[in-house]
């Protein structure tokens, strides 16, 4: 093995259980490869009795290559015939090693004990692309079923409008699913088994609270836009400014968070239209 730092030497010892935290490129894979080889040669451990688990297939391949390189280097550097034979056997036996991602490792165990687990031994792991397609199809079904349900239709439409379209809403659902552990932790804050209405109302409260923090001057900016919109009405009697007044009045009179922001969204869409800007410029110039 090549020269190690003092910290790497401490991490390479097999006499204790250790947890290593280090930055990328600091030599974690190198140390792990050394521990793996050390266990094979000095602790008389069989190749398939060790498990080295990584997060990605690429990391598993790199670790496998480093372990093989360590063994090959030792083989070339020793003159001991018995040790050479042993290392040569270990190199050939690496094909049976458990150097893989957690998915592959668990898959191997399940295939070996498929009968006991009550599953089809011919199962395959879902790759990233297939998982993404399944997730998208599932979300599409939930949205379509909700739109087809008369009791859920108005609510799901409001939420979709809040997210500026179905695409953004779907992306939000995907992020929630990817962060489902955090979501489950959040749900555990509720007492008992909360119904959907309780979760919905609490979610709206949290979103409104977050929005107040994120946009502390929102009401001030809206009042300024309202003043400008009224000025345009006084100068030009613009139909677009009239629509803007209706949206703003609806915003102020709305009682629910979603309703307020649906009206605000409609007003902002009016502002973003070229016709509103042309009306504003004409009013100011006159």
C-alpha positions in Angstrom: 0.0 0.0 0.0 1.2 3.5 -0.8 2.1 6.0 2.0 -0.8 7.0 4.2 -1.2 10.1 6.4 -1.4 9.7 10.1 -5.2 10.1 10.0 -5.5 7.5 7.2 -3.4 5.1 9.2 -5.7 5.4 12.2 -8.7 4.8 10.0 -7.0 1.8 8.4 -6.8 -0.2 11.6 -9.1 -3.2 12.1 -9.1 -3.3 15.9 -12.1 -0.9 16.3 -15.3 0.1 14.6 -14.8 3.5 13.1 -16.8 6.3 11.4 -14.9 8.4 8.9 -16.1 11.8 7.8 -14.0 13.6 5.2 -14.2 15.9 2.2 -14.2 14.6 -1.4 -10.8 13.6 -2.6 -9.4 13.1 0.9 -8.7 9.4 0.4 -11.7 7.7 1.9 -11.9 5.1 -0.9 -8.2 4.5 -0.7 -8.4 3.8 3.1 -11.4 1.5 2.6 -9.6 -0.4 -0.1 -6.6 -0.8 2.3 -8.9 -2.0 5.1 -10.4 -4.5 2.7 -7.1 -5.9 1.6 -5.8 -5.9 5.2 -8.7 -8.0 6.3 -8.2 -10.5 3.5 -4.5 -11.0 4.2 -4.1 -10.5 7.9 -7.4 -11.5 9.4 -7.9 -14.6 7.2 -11.3 -13.4 6.0 -12.8 -14.8 2.9 -13.7 -12.4 0.0 -17.4 -13.1 0.1 -17.5 -12.6 3.9 -16.8 -8.9 3.5 -19.3 -6.3 2.3 -18.3 -2.9 1.0 -21.3 -0.7 0.3 -21.3 2.4 -1.9 -23.9 4.9 -3.0 -23.4 4.6 -6.7 -22.3 2.0 -9.3 -19.4 4.2 -10.3 -18.1 4.4 -6.7 -18.4 0.6 -6.5 -16.4 0.1 -9.7 -13.7 2.5 -8.4 -13.5 0.7 -5.1 -13.3 -2.7 -6.8 -10.5 -1.3 -9.1 -8.5 0.1 -6.1 -8.8 -3.2 -4.2 -7.6 -5.1 -7.2 -4.7 -2.6 -7.7 -3.7 -3.0 -4.0 -3.6 -6.8 -4.4 -1.7 -6.6 -7.7 0.9 -4.2 -6.3 1.4 -6.5 -3.3 1.7 -9.5 -5.6 4.4 -7.8 -7.7 6.4 -6.6 -4.7 6.7 -9.9 -2.8 9.1 -12.8 -3.5 7.2 -15.1 -1.1 5.8 -17.9 -3.3 3.2 -18.9 -0.8 2.0 -15.3 -0.4 2.0 -14.8 -4.2 -0.2 -17.9 -4.6 -2.6 -16.6 -1.9 -2.8 -13.1 -3.4 -3.4 -14.6 -6.9 -6.3 -16.6 -5.5 -7.8 -13.5 -3.8 -7.5 -11.5 -7.1 -9.4 -14.2 -9.0 -11.9 -14.5 -6.1 -12.7 -10.8 -6.2 -15.4 -11.6 -8.8 -17.4 -13.0 -5.8 -16.9 -10.0 -3.6 -19.8 -7.9 -2.2 -18.6 -4.6 -3.5 -21.7 -2.9 -4.7 -24.5 -0.3 -4.0 -26.9 -1.0 -1.2 -29.5 -1.8 -3.9 -27.4 -4.5 -5.5 -26.3 -5.9 -2.1 -29.9 -6.2 -0.9 -31.0 -7.6 -4.3 -28.4 -10.4 -3.9 -29.7 -11.3 -0.5 -33.3 -11.3 -1.6 -32.5 -13.5 -4.7 -30.7 -16.0 -2.5 -33.6 -16.2 0.0 -36.5 -15.5 -2.4 -38.6 -18.4 -1.1 -38.2 -17.2 2.5 -39.0 -13.6 1.5 -42.0 -14.8 -0.5 -41.0 -13.0 -3.7 -40.3 -14.0 -7.3 -36.5 -14.8 -7.5 -36.6 -13.4 -11.1 -37.3 -9.8 -10.0 -35.2 -7.0 -11.4 -34.1 -3.6 -9.9 -35.9 -0.6 -11.2 -33.4 1.7 -12.8 -33.5 5.5 -12.5 -35.3 6.1 -15.8 -38.0 3.5 -15.1 -38.5 4.9 -11.6 -38.9 8.4 -13.0 -41.5 7.1 -15.5 -43.4 5.2 -12.8 -43.4 8.3 -10.6 -44.7 10.6 -13.3 -47.4 8.2 -14.3 -48.5 7.8 -10.7 -48.7 11.6 -10.2 -50.6 12.0 -13.5 -53.2 9.4 -12.2 -53.6 11.2 -8.9 -54.2 14.5 -10.6 -56.6 13.1 -13.2 -58.5 11.2 -10.5 -58.7 14.3 -8.3 -60.0 16.4 -11.3 -62.6 13.7 -12.0 -63.8 13.8 -8.3 -66.4 16.6 -7.9 -65.4 17.1 -4.3 -61.7 17.5 -5.0 -61.9 19.2 -8.4 -62.2 22.9 -7.1 -59.4 22.4 -4.6 -56.9 20.7 -7.0 -57.6 23.4 -9.6 -56.7 26.1 -7.1 -53.5 24.4 -6.2 -52.5 24.0 -9.8 -53.2 27.7 -10.4 -51.1 28.5 -7.4 -48.2 26.6 -8.9 -48.7 28.3 -12.3 -49.6 25.1 -14.1 -49.7 21.4 -13.9 -46.0 21.0 -14.8 -44.8 23.0 -11.8 -47.3 21.2 -9.5 -46.0 17.8 -10.7 -42.4 18.9 -10.0 -43.4 20.0 -6.5 -45.0 16.5 -5.9 -41.8 14.8 -7.2 -39.7 16.9 -4.7 -42.0 16.0 -1.9 -41.7 12.3 -2.7 -37.9 12.5 -2.9 -37.9 14.2 0.5 -40.5 11.8 1.9 -38.5 11.1 5.0 -38.7 14.7 6.0 -42.3 14.8 5.1 -43.0 11.8 7.4 -41.1 13.5 10.2 -43.3 16.5 9.6 -46.5 14.4 9.7 -45.3 12.9 13.0 -45.8 16.3 14.5 -49.6 15.8 14.3 -51.3 14.0 17.1 -53.0 10.7 16.2 -53.9 10.1 12.6 -54.7 13.5 11.1 -57.3 13.7 8.3 -56.6 15.4 5.0 -58.4 18.5 6.0 -56.2 19.0 9.1 -53.0 18.5 7.0 -54.3 20.8 4.3 -55.1 23.6 6.7 -51.8 23.3 8.5 -49.9 23.2 5.2 -51.7 26.4 4.1 -50.8 28.1 7.4 -47.1 27.1 7.0 -47.0 28.3 3.4 -48.5 31.6 4.4 -46.1 31.9 7.3 -43.2 31.2 5.0 -44.4 33.6 2.4 -44.6 36.4 5.0 -41.0 35.7 5.9 -39.9 35.5 2.2 -41.8 38.6 1.1 -41.9 40.9 4.1 -43.0 43.9 2.0 -45.5 42.1 -0.1 -48.5 44.2 1.1 -46.6 47.4 0.6 -45.7 46.4 -3.0 -49.3 45.5 -3.7 -50.5 48.9 -2.4 -48.0 50.6 -4.7 -49.2 48.6 -7.7 -52.8 49.4 -6.7 -52.0 53.1 -6.7 -50.4 52.8 -10.2 -53.4 50.8 -11.5 -55.8 53.5 -10.2 -53.7 56.2 -11.8 -53.9 54.4 -15.1 -57.7 54.2 -14.7 -58.0 57.9 -14.0 -55.9 58.8 -17.1 -57.1 56.3 -19.7 -60.0 54.2 -18.4 -58.1 51.1 -19.6 -60.1 47.9 -19.6 -56.9 46.1 -18.5 -56.6 48.3 -15.5 -60.3 47.7 -14.8 -59.6 44.0 -14.7 -56.6 44.7 -12.4 -58.9 46.6 -10.0 -61.3 43.7 -9.9 -58.5 41.3 -9.1 -57.1 43.5 -6.4 -60.5 44.0 -4.8 -61.0 40.3 -4.9 -57.6 39.9 -3.3 -58.4 42.1 -0.4 -61.9 40.6 0.2 -60.7 36.9 -0.1 -60.6 35.1 3.2 -58.4 32.1 2.3 -54.8 32.1 1.4 -55.3 30.2 -1.9 -58.0 32.6 -3.0 -55.9 35.7 -2.3 -53.0 34.4 -4.2 -55.1 33.2 -7.1 -56.4 36.7 -7.5 -52.9 38.2 -7.1 -51.6 35.8 -9.7 -54.3 36.9 -12.2 -53.4 40.6 -11.5 -49.7 39.9 -12.0 -50.5 38.2 -15.3 -52.4 41.3 -16.3 -49.4 43.4 -15.4 -47.0 41.2 -17.4 -49.2 41.6 -20.5 -47.8 44.0 -23.2 -51.1 45.8 -23.4 -51.1 46.8 -19.7 -47.6 48.2 -20.1 -48.6 50.1 -23.2 -51.5 51.5 -21.3 -49.3 52.5 -18.4 -46.8 54.3 -20.7 -49.6 56.2 -22.5 -51.1 57.3 -19.2 -47.9 58.5 -17.8 -46.9 60.4 -21.0 -50.2 62.1 -21.1 
